[in-house]
Amino acid sequence: MQILIIILQYILAIIGLSLIVFVHELGHFSMAKLGGMHVEEFFIGFGPKIFRFKDRSGTNYGISAIPLGGYNKILGMDRSEYIPPEMKDKAFYNKPFYKKFLVIIGGAGFNVIFALLLVIIFLSMGVWVPSTVIEYIQPDSPAETAGFKIGDKVIALNGQPVESWDDFSSMTKKFPDREVTYTVKRGDNEIQIKVRLDNKDGEGFLGISPEYEVKKLGFIGTIKESFKLIWDISIIYVKSFGMLFSGEIPLSEARPVSPVGIVSIFQQSVAMGIQNFIFFVAFVSLLLGYGNLIPIIPLDGGNIILIIVESIRRKPVSTKVIEIANYVGSFILISLIIIALILDIISPFNIMNL
């Protein structure tokens, strides 16, 4: 039974990774179609094609033997391919700059939108927040000495109402080495407990940990917090890159993760509950979208630089330059994937330690 559960967890993990890649490719596909470009193929998965059909515009849709991720082939993105004269107006490179930009940025954009939708689902399921009910009392702490008990609910400090754990924490820190009076609800009774707080780094310290409870945010609260969470993660991502290049974060801590590592992380998150799985899929979707904007070819960021240069020069970059940039970029990416794969095998990620 346990083996079956683990197998199901890995199946969900693979589906999660596949969805992220599929959404990314769907972004490119959608923007190309809206921009009047001809998309030759849009397939789910990779490997031998096991099912296909063609629509009226000539796009081939289908499913490949290994249904992981997806890909699409847009006419004219490969500068060396032959374009029939009657199709030149539908080729990528013949479209105005803004349409080409939207096609390239579409993958990352869809990843961000996908992440936002998943975060909305994640938060709508409720979030765990600390309450003012005591779950743990540190031995030999002021709380134990004063007679606090597990299950007590702190409702006031020196007569000031305590509405949340944040209230309790901020108010307690104001009284290092001072005697204060907590009002506590114990069962059906309210009691007053006087205690002299410890001084911990210049702040008052009682020595308790809270019980956590599920809180529903409501529709407006969920939407607001979802945008805030996506924004906060985005800012941290950008700052982390800056800190990496400035040396504030050592390279030893900037460990890459391979698809194998991502699947392992997803499997662990499934084991922690479907809500955690949804969050980690959102998180990885966001990072994959932003990671594709790194300015090296063949990533989306490199192609954005390419079309910007071509727009400024008003003529195409030579095929030779593109080939060299592609070789260099591919070498860097393959090297990182190999390093990540080795690290994921010999020292797999444990998300409980994150």
VENVENHU-V927462 format. One record per pair of residues at least 4 apart in sequence whose C-alpha atoms are under 8 Angstrom apart, sorted by the first residue. I is the first residue (numbers start at 1). J is the second residue. If there is no record, write none. Layout:
# VENVENHU-V927462
i->I j->J
i->I j->J
This chain:
# VENVENHU-V927462
i->1 j->5
i->2 j->6
i->3 j->7
i->4 j->8
i->5 j->9
i->6 j->10
i->6 j->267
i->7 j->11
i->8 j->12
i->9 j->13
i->9 j->267
i->9 j->270
i->9 j->271
i->10 j->14
i->10 j->263
i->10 j->264
i->10 j->266
i->10 j->267
i->11 j->15
i->12 j->16
i->12 j->266
i->12 j->267
i->12 j->270
i->13 j->17
i->13 j->263
i->13 j->264
i->13 j->266
i->13 j->267
i->13 j->270
i->14 j->18
i->14 j->68
i->14 j->263
i->15 j->19
i->15 j->68
i->16 j->20
i->16 j->266
i->16 j->281
i->17 j->21
i->17 j->68
i->17 j->69
i->17 j->259
i->17 j->262
i->17 j->263
i->17 j->281
i->18 j->22
i->18 j->67
i->18 j->68
i->18 j->69
i->18 j->70
i->19 j->23
i->19 j->68
i->19 j->69
i->20 j->24
i->20 j->69
i->20 j->111
i->20 j->281
i->20 j->284
i->20 j->285
i->21 j->25
i->21 j->68
i->21 j->69
i->21 j->70
i->22 j->26
i->22 j->44
i->22 j->68
i->22 j->69
i->22 j->70
i->22 j->71
i->23 j->27
i->23 j->107
i->23 j->110
i->23 j->111
i->23 j->114
i->24 j->28
i->24 j->106
i->24 j->107
i->24 j->108
i->24 j->109
i->24 j->110
i->24 j->111
i->24 j->289
i->25 j->29
i->25 j->70
i->25 j->71
i->25 j->72
i->25 j->107
i->26 j->30
i->26 j->107
i->26 j->110
i->27 j->31
i->27 j->103
i->27 j->106
i->27 j->107
i->27 j->108
i->27 j->109
i->27 j->110
i->27 j->111
i->28 j->32
i->28 j->72
i->28 j->103
i->28 j->104
i->28 j->105
i->28 j->106
i->28 j->107
i->29 j->33
i->29 j->39
i->29 j->42
i->29 j->72
i->29 j->74
i->29 j->103
i->30 j->34
i->30 j->103
i->30 j->106
i->31 j->35
i->31 j->99
i->31 j->102
i->31 j->103
i->31 j->106
i->32 j->36
i->32 j->37
i->32 j->38
i->32 j->39
i->32 j->74
i->32 j->99
i->32 j->103
i->33 j->37
i->33 j->38
i->33 j->39
i->35 j->99
i->35 j->103
i->36 j->90
i->37 j->74
i->37 j->75
i->37 j->89
i->37 j->90
i->37 j->91
i->37 j->92
i->37 j->95
i->38 j->57
i->38 j->59
i->38 j->74
i->38 j->75
i->38 j->90
i->38 j->91
i->38 j->92
i->39 j->58
i->39 j->59
i->39 j->72
i->39 j->73
i->39 j->74
i->39 j->75
i->40 j->58
i->40 j->59
i->40 j->60
i->40 j->72
i->40 j->73
i->40 j->74
i->40 j->75
i->41 j->59
i->41 j->60
i->41 j->61
i->41 j->71
i->41 j->72
i->41 j->73
i->41 j->74
i->42 j->59
i->42 j->60
i->42 j->61
i->42 j->62
i->42 j->70
i->42 j->71
i->42 j->72
i->42 j->73
i->43 j->60
i->43 j->61
i->43 j->62
i->43 j->63
i->43 j->64
i->43 j->70
i->43 j->71
i->43 j->72
i->44 j->62
i->44 j->63
i->44 j->64
i->44 j->67
i->44 j->68
i->44 j->69
i->44 j->70
i->44 j->71
i->45 j->63
i->45 j->64
i->45 j->65
i->45 j->66
i->45 j->67
i->45 j->68
i->45 j->69
i->45 j->70
i->45 j->71
i->46 j->63
i->46 j->64
i->46 j->65
i->46 j->66
i->46 j->67
i->46 j->68
i->46 j->69
i->46 j->70
i->46 j->71
i->47 j->64
i->47 j->65
i->47 j->66
i->48 j->64
i->48 j->65
i->48 j->66
i->49 j->62
i->49 j->63
i->49 j->64
i->49 j->65
i->50 j->62
i->50 j->63
i->50 j->64
i->50 j->65
i->51 j->62
i->51 j->63
i->51 j->64
i->52 j->60
i->52 j->61
i->52 j->62
i->52 j->63
i->53 j->60
i->53 j->61
i->53 j->62
i->54 j->58
i->54 j->59
i->54 j->60
i->54 j->61
i->55 j->59
i->55 j->60
i->55 j->61
i->63 j->67
i->73 j->77
i->74 j->91
i->74 j->92
i->75 j->83
i->75 j->90
i->75 j->91
i->75 j->92
i->76 j->81
i->76 j->83
i->76 j->91
i->76 j->92
i->76 j->93
i->77 j->91
i->77 j->92
i->77 j->93
i->79 j->93
i->79 j->319
i->80 j->319
i->83 j->87
i->83 j->88
i->83 j->91
i->84 j->88
i->87 j->91
i->88 j->94
i->89 j->94
i->89 j->95
i->90 j->94
i->90 j->95
i->91 j->95
i->92 j->100
i->93 j->100
i->95 j->99
i->95 j->100
i->96 j->100
i->97 j->101
i->97 j->307
i->97 j->308
i->97 j->311
i->98 j->102
i->99 j->103
i->100 j->104
i->100 j->307
i->101 j->105
i->101 j->304
i->101 j->307
i->102 j->106
i->103 j->107
i->104 j->300
i->104 j->303
i->104 j->304
i->105 j->109
i->105 j->300
i->105 j->304
i->106 j->110
i->107 j->111
i->107 j->289
i->108 j->112
i->108 j->286
i->108 j->288
i->108 j->289
i->108 j->290
i->108 j->292
i->108 j->293
i->109 j->113
i->109 j->289
i->110 j->114
i->110 j->289
i->111 j->115
i->111 j->285
i->111 j->286
i->111 j->288
i->111 j->289
i->112 j->116
i->112 j->285
i->112 j->286
i->112 j->289
i->113 j->117
i->114 j->118
i->114 j->282
i->114 j->285
i->115 j->119
i->115 j->230
i->115 j->281
i->115 j->282
i->115 j->283
i->115 j->285
i->115 j->286
i->116 j->120
i->116 j->226
i->116 j->227
i->116 j->230
i->116 j->282
i->117 j->121
i->118 j->122
i->118 j->278
i->118 j->279
i->118 j->281
i->118 j->282
i->119 j->123
i->119 j->226
i->119 j->230
i->119 j->278
i->119 j->279
i->119 j->282
i->120 j->124
i->120 j->222
i->120 j->223
i->120 j->226
i->121 j->125
i->121 j->278
i->122 j->126
i->122 j->275
i->122 j->276
i->122 j->278
i->122 j->279
i->123 j->127
i->123 j->217
i->123 j->222
i->123 j->225
i->123 j->226
i->124 j->216
i->124 j->217
i->124 j->218
i->124 j->219
i->124 j->222
i->125 j->216
i->125 j->275
i->126 j->214
i->126 j->215
i->126 j->216
i->126 j->217
i->127 j->213
i->127 j->214
i->127 j->215
i->127 j->216
i->127 j->217
i->128 j->212
i->128 j->213
i->128 j->214
i->128 j->215
i->129 j->212
i->129 j->213
i->129 j->214
i->129 j->215
i->130 j->164
i->130 j->165
i->130 j->210
i->130 j->211
i->130 j->212
i->130 j->213
i->131 j->164
i->131 j->165
i->131 j->210
i->131 j->211
i->131 j->212
i->131 j->213
i->132 j->153
i->132 j->154
i->132 j->155
i->132 j->162
i->132 j->163
i->132 j->164
i->132 j->165
i->132 j->168
i->132 j->210
i->132 j->211
i->133 j->150
i->133 j->151
i->133 j->152
i->133 j->153
i->133 j->154
i->133 j->210
i->133 j->211
i->134 j->149
i->134 j->150
i->134 j->151
i->134 j->152
i->134 j->153
i->134 j->154
i->134 j->208
i->134 j->209
i->134 j->210
i->134 j->211
i->135 j->150
i->135 j->151
i->135 j->208
i->135 j->209
i->135 j->210
i->135 j->211
i->136 j->150
i->136 j->208
i->136 j->209
i->136 j->210
i->136 j->211
i->137 j->141
i->137 j->143
i->137 j->144
i->137 j->148
i->137 j->149
i->137 j->150
i->137 j->207
i->137 j->208
i->137 j->209
i->138 j->143
i->138 j->144
i->138 j->207
i->138 j->208
i->139 j->144
i->140 j->144
i->140 j->145
i->141 j->145
i->141 j->206
i->141 j->207
i->142 j->146
i->142 j->195
i->142 j->196
i->142 j->197
i->142 j->198
i->142 j->205
i->142 j->206
i->142 j->207
i->143 j->147
i->143 j->148
i->143 j->195
i->143 j->206
i->143 j->207
i->143 j->208
i->144 j->148
i->144 j->149
i->144 j->207
i->146 j->193
i->146 j->194
i->146 j->195
i->147 j->193
i->148 j->152
i->148 j->193
i->151 j->186
i->152 j->184
i->152 j->185
i->152 j->186
i->152 j->187
i->153 j->184
i->153 j->185
i->153 j->186
i->154 j->162
i->154 j->168
i->154 j->182
i->154 j->183
i->154 j->184
i->154 j->185
i->155 j->161
i->155 j->162
i->155 j->163
i->155 j->182
i->155 j->183
i->155 j->184
i->155 j->185
i->156 j->160
i->156 j->161
i->156 j->162
i->156 j->182
i->156 j->183
i->156 j->184
i->157 j->161
i->157 j->162
i->157 j->168
i->157 j->171
i->157 j->172
i->157 j->180
i->157 j->181
i->157 j->182
i->157 j->183
i->158 j->180
i->158 j->181
i->158 j->182
i->158 j->183
i->159 j->181
i->159 j->182
i->159 j->183
i->162 j->167
i->162 j->168
i->163 j->167
i->163 j->168
i->164 j->168
i->165 j->169
i->165 j->210
i->166 j->170
i->167 j->171
i->168 j->172
i->169 j->173
i->170 j->174
i->171 j->175
i->172 j->203
i->172 j->204
i->172 j->205
i->172 j->206
i->173 j->203
i->173 j->204
i->173 j->205
i->174 j->203
i->174 j->204
i->175 j->179
i->175 j->180
i->175 j->197
i->175 j->203
i->175 j->204
i->176 j->197
i->176 j->198
i->176 j->199
i->176 j->200
i->176 j->202
i->176 j->203
i->176 j->204
i->176 j->205
i->177 j->196
i->177 j->197
i->177 j->198
i->177 j->199
i->177 j->204
i->178 j->196
i->178 j->197
i->178 j->198
i->178 j->204
i->179 j->194
i->179 j->195
i->179 j->196
i->179 j->197
i->180 j->194
i->180 j->195
i->180 j->196
i->180 j->197
i->181 j->192
i->181 j->193
i->181 j->194
i->181 j->195
i->182 j->192
i->182 j->193
i->182 j->194
i->182 j->195
i->183 j->190
i->183 j->191
i->183 j->192
i->183 j->193
i->184 j->190
i->184 j->191
i->184 j->192
i->184 j->193
i->185 j->189
i->185 j->190
i->185 j->191
i->186 j->190
i->186 j->191
i->197 j->204
i->197 j->205
i->197 j->206
i->198 j->203
i->198 j->204
i->198 j->205
i->198 j->206
i->199 j->203
i->199 j->204
i->199 j->205
i->200 j->204
i->200 j->205
i->217 j->221
i->217 j->222
i->218 j->222
i->219 j->223
i->220 j->224
i->221 j->225
i->222 j->226
i->223 j->227
i->224 j->228
i->225 j->229
i->226 j->230
i->227 j->231
i->228 j->232
i->229 j->233
i->230 j->234
i->231 j->235
i->232 j->236
i->233 j->237
i->234 j->238
i->234 j->286
i->235 j->239
i->236 j->240
i->237 j->241
i->237 j->287
i->238 j->242
i->239 j->243
i->240 j->244
i->240 j->249
i->241 j->245
i->242 j->246
i->243 j->247
i->243 j->248
i->243 j->249
i->244 j->248
i->244 j->249
i->244 j->250
i->244 j->251
i->244 j->254
i->245 j->249
i->247 j->251
i->249 j->253
i->249 j->254
i->250 j->254
i->251 j->255
i->255 j->340
i->256 j->336
i->256 j->337
i->256 j->339
i->256 j->340
i->257 j->261
i->257 j->262
i->257 j->337
i->257 j->340
i->257 j->341
i->257 j->344
i->258 j->262
i->258 j->337
i->258 j->338
i->258 j->340
i->258 j->341
i->258 j->344
i->259 j->263
i->259 j->341
i->260 j->264
i->260 j->341
i->260 j->344
i->261 j->265
i->261 j->340
i->261 j->341
i->261 j->344
i->261 j->348
i->261 j->349
i->262 j->266
i->263 j->267
i->264 j->268
i->264 j->348
i->264 j->349
i->265 j->269
i->265 j->349
i->265 j->350
i->265 j->351
i->266 j->270
i->266 j->277
i->266 j->280
i->266 j->281
i->267 j->271
i->268 j->272
i->268 j->350
i->268 j->351
i->269 j->273
i->269 j->274
i->269 j->276
i->269 j->277
i->269 j->280
i->269 j->351
i->270 j->274
i->270 j->276
i->270 j->277
i->272 j->276
i->272 j->277
i->273 j->277
i->274 j->278
i->275 j->279
i->276 j->280
i->277 j->281
i->278 j->282
i->279 j->283
i->280 j->284
i->281 j->285
i->282 j->286
i->283 j->287
i->284 j->288
i->285 j->289
i->286 j->290
i->287 j->291
i->288 j->292
i->289 j->293
i->290 j->294
i->292 j->299
i->292 j->300
i->292 j->301
i->293 j->299
i->293 j->300
i->293 j->301
i->293 j->302
i->294 j->299
i->294 j->300
i->294 j->301
i->294 j->302
i->295 j->299
i->295 j->300
i->295 j->301
i->295 j->302
i->295 j->303
i->295 j->304
i->295 j->305
i->296 j->300
i->296 j->301
i->296 j->302
i->296 j->303
i->296 j->325
i->296 j->329
i->297 j->301
i->297 j->302
i->297 j->303
i->297 j->325
i->297 j->326
i->297 j->329
i->297 j->330
i->298 j->302
i->298 j->303
i->298 j->326
i->298 j->329
i->298 j->330
i->299 j->303
i->300 j->304
i->301 j->305
i->302 j->306
i->303 j->307
i->304 j->308
i->305 j->309
i->306 j->310
i->306 j->317
i->307 j->311
i->308 j->312
i->309 j->313
i->309 j->317
i->310 j->314
i->310 j->315
i->310 j->316
i->310 j->317
i->311 j->315
i->317 j->321
i->317 j->322
i->318 j->322
i->319 j->323
i->320 j->324
i->321 j->325
i->322 j->326
i->323 j->327
i->324 j->328
i->325 j->329
i->326 j->330
i->327 j->331
i->328 j->332
i->329 j->333
i->330 j->334
i->331 j->335
i->332 j->336
i->333 j->337
i->334 j->338
i->335 j->339
i->336 j->340
i->337 j->341
i->338 j->342
i->339 j->343
i->340 j->344
i->341 j->345
i->342 j->346
i->343 j->347
i->343 j->348
i->344 j->348
i->344 j->349
i->350 j->354
